[in-house]
Amino acid sequence: MRKSLHNLSDVNEIINRIHLLHENSPRKWGSMTVSQMMVHCAKILEVPNKNLQLRHPHFLIRLIGVATKYELRIFNNGIPHNMPTFKEVIVNETCDFLESKRYLLATLDEYVWNASQNNLPKTHQLFGKMTKFDWGFLEYKHLHHHLKQFNV
């Protein structure tokens, strides 16, 4: 079975891994600090929480996004390192560690609530049509990717 933010044990695993982070957690790749990563992950969760609207990507980029969604679903691959992302979720500013952690945990909690109420969007700007399965699976994959980035 694929891991998902719709499975309580998988959510608890993510929460426990978030609690393993510390202000000086070393990264394996990329340029974000651990605090910036947590804000970035929270912003990604704000999309299915309907608190953040992403811009519409170029048609060809969207085709790649839809294909990527199906590739991840079929092969259960990881997300490649240093992938480009939407400007709306890029975090360049200095972030407070404890505030960033609280923001991520609160946003994750809001996501779990929205999912339990079947209140997730039907589409994503990059991935196209989305099911509840798609949201839980892809959001788990994203968090897992960035927690691995910081060795947890």
N, C-alpha and C positions, 0 to 999 in steps of 0.2 A: 504494500500500500504506500502511495506517495504521501509525503509529509505535507501538512496543510495547517493554515491558521484556523481551520474549522474543526480541528481535533484538539481537545483540551490538553492532552499530553504533549503535543507538539508546541502549543502556545506556552505551556509551562517550561518546556525545554528552552525556548527562545528567551523567556523572562529570566530563567536561571543563568543563561549565557550573558545576557545584558548585565546582570549583577556581578559577573566575573570581570567586567571591564573596570579599568582604573584610569585615572587621568593621564598616566604615562604609558598606557598600553602601546606596545610597538606595532607598527603596521608592516605587513609583508609587501604591499604594493600601493601605488597611488600617492596622492599628496594630501588627502584630508587628515586632520587630526581625529582622534577618537570622538571628541565632542562634535566636530563638524559632521562626522559620519552618522552619529545618532540623530542630529537634526535633519540630515539628508533622508535618513530612513523614515523619520516621522513625517516629513513632507511627502514622501512617496505614499505613506498610509493615508495622508490627508486627501488623496485623490479618490479612493473608494469611500472615504468618509464624507465625500461631497463638499469638502472645505477648500479644495484647490482645483482649479480648472487649468488643464494644460493646453498649450497652443496646438493648433492643427499642424501636423508635420506635412511635408511635401508628399504627394501621392506615392512616389517610389519608396520613400522611407517607410510609409505606412505598410506597403506591400511586404517589405522586409520584416517589419514588426509582426505582422500577422503570421508570416512564415516562421519567425523565431518562436512565437507562442506555440505553434504546433510542433516545432522541433523539440522544444523543452518538454511539452506534454508527452510526446511519443518516446523520446530517448532519455528523458529525465536528466539531461545534461546540466552542468553547472553554468553559471553566467561567466563569460570571459572577463578577464581583468581589464580595467581602464576603458570600459565602454563609454561612448558619448551618452549624454543624458539631456533631458529638457532643462532649459535655462531656469525655469521656475523652481527646480529642486537642487540647483547647484548652491553650495554653501561655501562662501569664501571668507566670511567674517569670523572673528574670534568668538568662540562660544564657551560659556561656562559649563563645566563638566556636569555638575549636579542638576542644573536647570535643563541641560540637554537630555540627560537620563530621564528626568521626570517627564519631559515633553514626549519622549519616545514611548515610555511606559503608558502614559495617559492616552496617547494616540493609538497605541496598540489595543488598549482596553476599549476605546471607542470603536475601533474596527471590529473587535470580537462582538460587541453589543450590536452594531449595525448588521453584521453577518447573521447573528441569532434572530434578528427581526426581519431578515430577508430584505434589507434596505441597502443593497449594493447596486452601483450603476450597471446598466445593461451593456455599456460600451466603454472602451478605453481609447484615447486618442491615437495611440500607437498600435495596440493589439487588436483593435476592432471589437467585434461582438464578444462579450464576456459572460460566462456562466458563473455561478457561485463557486463551482469547482475551480475555474480558472483563477478567480481572485484569491482564494485561499492558497492554492498551489503556488502561484507566481509571487504573492506577497511573502510567503514562507521562503521561497527561493531567494528573493532579494535580501531579506534579513539574514539568512544563512550565509549568503555571499559576503556581506559586509562584516558579519561577526567573525567569519574565517579570516577576513582581511586583518583583523586585530587579534588573531590567535585564540579565539574562544569559540 
